Amino acid sequence: MRKAGWTVLGATVAGLVTGCTGSPPAKQPPAGDSKPKVSQKVKRELPEGMHRLGQGVTTEEGTWKLTPSALTQVTPTSRAKGLPRGWRAAKMTWTLTNKTNEIQQLLDLSPTVRYGAMGRPAAEFTDTGIEGIPDAISDDPPRVKPGGAYTLTVGVAVPADAAGEPVTLTTRPTTMFGDTGDVAFFEGPFPGAPARKDAVLHPRPAPETRKTLAFGQWKADPQMTVDHVRPEGVAGGRATFSGELTVRNTAEVADLPYTPMKKRLRVYYGDELKEADLIPGGAGAADTGFIAPQRAATHTFHFSLPKGAKAESVTVEVTDLGSAEGTFEGKIAD
């Protein structure tokens, strides 16, 4: 059973507002106000090229048809694994149909699942009757006969207050040579009555004249923000911290996917801008999950300070292929 098939990092994200001819001009907010805004009237029409959960998509030059079902709520058993405490659980069925006249090795899809307007990572879990994704890249992978179908059940979990929020599924086939296949985007609601009001992200970027942005402000190009930098504890005598990098894909159609896989972070502290240690496993590591058009992805990053070092605020620089894309600074939250 493959455990690493789902991207657990989190990173990027969505929204549009229109007006009517002849209406008085809308009141413009102050230019410096760049906090995310929530639409009062939520619309969930999907961008061109995205699909609703339950729709089938032909992929890999017509070799396969992939159909991920809508999510249905489940009650986990005591055998559930990978389910965070207190999170809501659901399952979905994936059907992969071999459309060729030859036996095919099962397609490895490397899915990424995010929930909510900020595109935070959902969790994968297994349980009785929820086997998860098999390892299709092995010495003896599952195989599907011509015209046959392979069905598997996947467990998806989100925090308790995320019921009713949109869940975005991204797939990209993987081979022994890496991620080489077609990218497909699906979206549908997590089951249950909404525990909080659904939101569509409307970032208002700060003016380009601001070279260093405060935590929570949005950079215009690329659209991204750093926020929620807070202490985690102490490990090995070193103070540890976490933060969130959120990136939004501004493309309006799905044939222009955006990936944050090249994003790297540098974290500095003190007036001398001494570099903190970035702990692998967050946005400082590669993330192969593409971001759907008009959607966002959030990645949690972790860092630590040397023994005895103290910092009330830090500076975070976001880079792509070694080039700085944005700088954010702010206080460490309690």
C-alpha positions as CSV (number, residue, x, y, z in Angstrom):
1,M,0.0,0.0,0.0
2,R,1.6,3.2,-1.0
3,K,1.7,5.9,1.7
4,A,3.6,8.6,-0.2
5,G,1.2,8.9,-3.1
6,W,-0.5,12.0,-1.7
7,T,1.1,15.3,-1.4
8,V,0.9,16.4,2.2
9,L,2.5,19.8,1.8
10,G,0.7,22.2,1.5
11,A,0.8,25.5,-1.6
12,T,-2.1,28.0,-4.2
13,V,-6.0,29.6,-5.4
14,A,-9.3,31.8,-6.6
15,G,-12.2,34.3,-7.4
16,L,-13.9,36.9,-9.6
17,V,-16.2,39.9,-9.1
18,T,-18.4,41.5,-11.8
19,G,-20.5,44.6,-12.0
20,C,-23.6,45.8,-13.9
21,T,-23.7,48.5,-16.6
22,G,-25.2,51.7,-15.3
23,S,-24.6,50.9,-11.7
24,P,-22.8,53.5,-9.5
25,P,-19.1,52.8,-9.2
26,A,-18.2,50.4,-6.4
27,K,-16.5,51.9,-3.4
28,Q,-12.8,51.2,-3.6
29,P,-11.0,50.0,-0.5
30,P,-7.7,51.7,0.5
31,A,-4.8,50.6,-1.7
32,G,-2.8,49.3,1.2
33,D,-5.4,46.9,2.4
34,S,-4.3,43.6,1.0
35,K,-5.9,41.1,3.3
36,P,-7.9,38.2,1.6
37,K,-11.5,39.2,1.0
38,V,-14.5,36.9,1.0
39,S,-17.3,37.1,-1.6
40,Q,-20.8,37.7,-0.1
41,K,-22.3,35.7,-2.9
42,V,-20.4,32.5,-3.5
43,K,-20.3,31.0,-7.0
44,R,-18.9,27.6,-7.7
45,E,-18.8,27.5,-11.5
46,L,-15.6,25.7,-12.4
47,P,-13.0,27.2,-14.6
48,E,-12.7,25.9,-18.2
49,G,-11.1,22.5,-18.2
50,M,-11.9,21.5,-14.6
51,H,-14.3,18.7,-13.9
52,R,-16.7,17.9,-11.1
53,L,-16.2,14.8,-9.0
54,G,-18.1,12.1,-10.7
55,Q,-17.2,13.0,-14.2
56,G,-14.9,10.8,-16.3
57,V,-11.7,12.1,-18.0
58,T,-9.8,10.3,-20.8
59,T,-6.1,10.6,-20.2
60,E,-2.7,9.4,-21.4
61,E,-3.5,9.8,-25.1
62,G,-6.8,7.9,-24.8
63,T,-5.2,4.9,-22.9
64,W,-7.2,5.4,-19.7
65,K,-10.5,6.8,-18.5
66,L,-10.4,8.1,-14.9
67,T,-13.6,8.6,-13.0
68,P,-13.3,9.7,-9.3
69,S,-16.7,9.7,-7.6
70,A,-18.2,12.3,-5.3
71,L,-17.2,12.1,-1.7
72,T,-19.5,10.3,0.8
73,Q,-19.2,10.6,4.5
74,V,-18.1,7.6,6.6
75,T,-17.7,6.7,10.2
76,P,-14.1,5.5,10.8
77,T,-13.4,2.3,12.7
78,S,-10.7,1.7,15.3
79,R,-8.5,0.3,12.5
80,A,-8.3,3.6,10.6
81,K,-4.8,4.8,9.9
82,G,-3.6,8.3,8.9
83,L,-6.8,10.0,10.2
84,P,-6.0,13.1,12.3
85,R,-7.8,13.3,15.6
86,G,-11.1,15.1,15.3
87,W,-11.2,15.4,11.5
88,R,-14.2,14.5,9.4
89,A,-13.8,11.3,7.3
90,A,-15.2,10.6,3.8
91,K,-14.4,8.2,1.0
92,M,-14.4,8.2,-2.8
93,T,-14.2,5.5,-5.4
94,W,-11.8,5.8,-8.3
95,T,-12.5,3.8,-11.5
96,L,-9.7,3.4,-14.0
97,T,-10.8,1.9,-17.3
98,N,-8.3,0.5,-19.8
99,K,-9.5,1.7,-23.2
100,T,-6.8,-0.1,-25.3
101,N,-6.6,-3.6,-26.8
102,E,-3.6,-4.5,-24.6
103,I,-3.0,-5.4,-21.0
104,Q,-1.9,-2.2,-19.2
105,Q,0.0,-1.7,-16.0
106,L,-2.2,0.3,-13.6
107,L,-1.9,4.0,-13.9
108,D,-0.1,5.8,-11.0
109,L,-1.9,9.1,-10.6
110,S,0.1,10.9,-7.8
111,P,-3.0,12.8,-6.5
112,T,-3.0,16.0,-4.5
113,V,-6.1,16.9,-2.5
114,R,-6.7,20.3,-1.0
115,Y,-9.8,21.8,0.7
116,G,-11.2,25.2,1.2
117,A,-10.5,28.6,-0.3
118,M,-6.9,28.6,0.9
119,G,-6.2,25.2,-0.5
120,R,-4.9,23.6,2.6
121,P,-3.9,19.9,2.3
122,A,-6.4,17.2,3.1
123,A,-5.3,13.9,4.7
124,E,-5.4,10.4,3.2
125,F,-6.4,7.6,5.5
126,T,-7.1,3.9,5.2
127,D,-9.6,1.7,7.0
128,T,-11.6,-1.4,6.6
129,G,-12.9,-1.3,3.0
130,I,-10.8,1.8,2.3
131,E,-7.6,0.4,0.9
132,G,-6.1,3.5,-0.5
133,I,-3.9,3.7,-3.6
134,P,-1.8,0.7,-4.5
135,D,1.9,1.0,-5.6
136,A,1.6,0.9,-9.4
137,I,5.4,1.4,-9.8
138,S,6.8,-1.9,-8.5
139,D,8.2,-5.2,-9.7
140,D,4.7,-6.7,-9.8
141,P,2.2,-3.9,-10.2
142,P,-1.6,-4.3,-10.7
143,R,-2.6,-4.9,-14.3
144,V,-5.8,-4.3,-16.1
145,K,-7.0,-6.4,-19.1
146,P,-8.2,-4.7,-22.4
147,G,-11.5,-3.0,-21.8
148,G,-11.3,-3.9,-18.1
149,A,-11.6,-1.5,-15.1
150,Y,-9.8,-1.3,-11.8
151,T,-11.6,0.2,-8.8
152,L,-10.1,1.4,-5.6
153,T,-11.5,3.3,-2.6
154,V,-9.6,6.3,-1.2
155,G,-10.2,7.9,2.2
156,V,-10.1,11.7,2.5
157,A,-10.2,13.7,5.8
158,V,-10.6,17.4,6.5
159,P,-10.8,19.4,9.8
160,A,-14.2,19.3,11.6
161,D,-15.1,22.8,10.6
162,A,-14.5,22.2,6.9
163,A,-17.7,20.3,6.2
164,G,-19.3,21.5,2.9
165,E,-16.2,23.2,1.7
166,P,-14.9,22.5,-1.8
167,V,-12.3,19.7,-2.2
168,T,-10.0,20.0,-5.2
169,L,-8.3,16.9,-6.5
170,T,-5.4,17.1,-8.9
171,T,-4.0,14.1,-10.7
172,R,-0.8,13.6,-12.8
173,P,0.3,10.1,-13.9
174,T,3.7,9.0,-12.7
175,T,6.1,6.6,-14.3
176,M,9.4,5.2,-13.2
177,F,10.9,8.2,-15.1
178,G,8.9,10.8,-13.0
179,D,5.8,12.9,-13.5
180,T,5.2,12.9,-17.2
181,G,1.5,12.5,-17.8
182,D,-1.6,14.7,-18.3
183,V,-2.7,17.0,-15.4
184,A,-6.4,16.8,-14.5
185,F,-8.4,18.8,-12.0
186,F,-11.6,17.8,-10.2
187,E,-13.7,19.5,-7.5
188,G,-16.7,18.8,-5.4
189,P,-18.0,19.5,-1.8
190,F,-16.9,17.6,1.3
191,P,-20.1,16.0,2.6
192,G,-22.1,17.4,5.5
193,A,-23.8,20.6,6.4
194,P,-21.3,23.5,6.2
195,A,-19.8,24.0,9.6
196,R,-18.6,27.5,8.5
197,K,-19.6,29.7,5.7
198,D,-18.0,28.8,2.4
199,A,-15.6,31.4,1.0
200,V,-14.0,32.4,-2.3
201,L,-10.6,34.0,-2.0
202,H,-10.3,37.5,-3.5
203,P,-6.8,38.6,-2.8
204,R,-6.2,42.3,-3.0
205,P,-2.5,42.7,-3.8
206,A,-0.4,45.4,-2.1
207,P,1.0,48.2,-4.3
208,E,4.1,47.1,-6.3
209,T,6.0,50.0,-4.6
210,R,6.0,47.9,-1.4
211,K,9.2,45.9,-1.7
212,T,8.7,44.1,1.7
213,L,5.2,43.0,2.6
214,A,3.8,42.3,6.0
215,F,2.6,38.8,6.9
216,G,-0.9,38.4,5.5
217,Q,-0.4,40.9,2.6
218,W,-0.5,39.6,-0.9
219,K,2.1,40.1,-3.6
220,A,0.6,40.9,-7.0
221,D,2.8,38.8,-9.3
222,P,2.9,36.0,-8.5
223,Q,0.0,36.1,-6.2
224,M,1.2,34.8,-2.9
225,T,1.4,35.5,0.8
226,V,3.1,34.3,4.0
227,D,1.2,34.3,7.2
228,H,0.5,32.5,10.5
229,V,4.1,32.3,11.7
230,R,4.0,30.9,15.2
231,P,6.1,28.9,17.7
232,E,5.7,25.1,17.8
233,G,7.9,24.1,20.7
234,V,11.5,23.1,21.5
235,A,13.5,20.3,19.9
236,G,17.0,19.5,20.9
237,G,17.3,22.8,22.8
238,R,16.3,24.8,19.7
239,A,13.1,26.8,19.4
240,T,11.0,25.6,16.5
241,F,8.4,27.5,14.5
242,S,5.9,27.0,11.6
243,G,4.3,29.3,9.0
244,E,2.2,29.1,5.9
245,L,3.0,30.0,2.3
246,T,-0.1,30.4,0.1
247,V,0.2,30.7,-3.7
248,R,-2.7,31.5,-6.1
249,N,-2.9,30.3,-9.7
250,T,-4.4,33.3,-11.6
251,A,-4.9,31.3,-14.9
252,E,-8.5,31.1,-16.0
253,V,-8.3,27.8,-17.8
254,A,-7.0,24.4,-16.8
255,D,-4.7,24.0,-19.8
256,L,-2.3,26.4,-18.1
257,P,-1.6,24.7,-14.8
258,Y,0.8,26.3,-12.3
259,T,3.0,24.4,-9.9
260,P,4.8,25.7,-6.8
261,M,7.3,22.8,-7.0
262,K,10.2,25.3,-7.5
263,K,9.3,27.5,-4.5
264,R,11.9,27.7,-1.8
265,L,12.0,29.7,1.4
266,R,14.7,31.5,3.3
267,V,13.9,32.6,6.9
268,Y,16.0,35.3,8.6
269,Y,15.9,36.7,12.2
270,G,17.3,39.6,14.0
271,D,18.5,43.0,12.6
272,E,21.5,41.3,11.0
273,L,19.2,39.0,9.1
274,K,20.8,35.8,10.3
275,E,19.5,32.8,8.5
276,A,17.4,30.3,10.4
277,D,17.5,26.6,9.8
278,L,14.7,25.5,7.5
279,I,13.4,22.1,8.5
280,P,12.6,19.8,5.5
281,G,9.0,18.7,4.9
282,G,7.3,22.0,4.3
283,A,7.5,24.5,1.5
284,G,11.2,24.3,1.6
285,A,10.9,20.9,-0.2
286,A,9.7,20.1,-3.7
287,D,5.9,19.9,-4.1
288,T,4.8,18.3,-7.4
289,G,1.1,19.1,-6.9
290,F,-0.2,21.5,-9.5
291,I,-2.6,24.2,-8.5
292,A,-5.9,24.4,-10.3
293,P,-6.9,27.5,-12.2
294,Q,-8.4,30.3,-10.0
295,R,-7.5,28.2,-6.9
296,A,-4.9,28.4,-4.2
297,A,-2.5,26.0,-2.4
298,T,-1.2,26.5,1.1
299,H,2.0,24.9,2.3
300,T,3.2,24.7,5.9
301,F,6.9,25.3,6.5
302,H,9.0,24.8,9.6
303,F,12.2,26.4,10.9
304,S,14.3,26.6,14.0
305,L,16.6,29.1,15.7
306,P,20.0,28.2,17.2
307,K,20.2,27.5,20.9
308,G,19.8,30.7,22.9
309,A,18.6,32.7,20.0
310,K,15.5,34.8,20.4
311,A,13.3,36.5,17.8
312,E,10.1,38.5,18.1
313,S,9.9,38.9,14.3
314,V,11.3,37.2,11.2
315,T,11.7,37.9,7.5
316,V,10.7,35.3,4.9
317,E,12.0,35.4,1.4
318,V,10.3,33.2,-1.3
319,T,12.5,32.1,-4.2
320,D,12.0,30.3,-7.5
321,L,15.0,28.8,-9.3
322,G,17.2,30.8,-7.0
323,S,15.5,34.2,-7.9
324,A,13.7,36.1,-5.1
325,E,10.0,36.5,-5.9
326,G,8.8,38.1,-2.7
327,T,9.8,39.2,0.8
328,F,7.5,39.2,3.9
329,E,8.2,40.1,7.5
330,G,6.2,40.2,10.7
331,K,6.0,39.3,14.3
332,I,5.8,35.7,15.5
333,A,2.3,35.1,16.8
334,D,1.8,33.8,20.3
